[in-house]
Amino acid sequence: AKDFPQIQFLGLSATLPNCKELRDWVGNITNRTTRLVQSDYRHVKLTHHYFQLTSSYKSDYEREIKNHILNLVTTKTDQQFLVFVFSKAFGDVLLEFLRKEGVEAEFHNANKTSK
């Protein structure tokens, strides 16, 4: 907001647990009244998939995560997936892994969009 003071509207398509804090933060850094507009409407049903890791070593649990995600996207081909990862570095690793397995995938973060 400090870099783009002319922006008057920020739209997010996401599930955010702290949207009121985001509103307050934007209002504080812009010194402008900021309103929050929310909706529970979902055009596509949101489904959560959880799994328990069996490994305690980083290389092993990263492999478990990659294989679990690959299994989801290759067995549920009629669905789309949004995966949140714990680091940008692992997002890059996961993207490369999925693409090598023939999965069409993208990785987005605050600094870049995958090519």
Summary of the structure (lengths in Angstrom):
residues: 115
radius of gyration: 18.0
end to end distance: 26.6
largest distance: 49.5
contacts: 181
relative contact order: 0.08
helix: 37%
strand: 2%
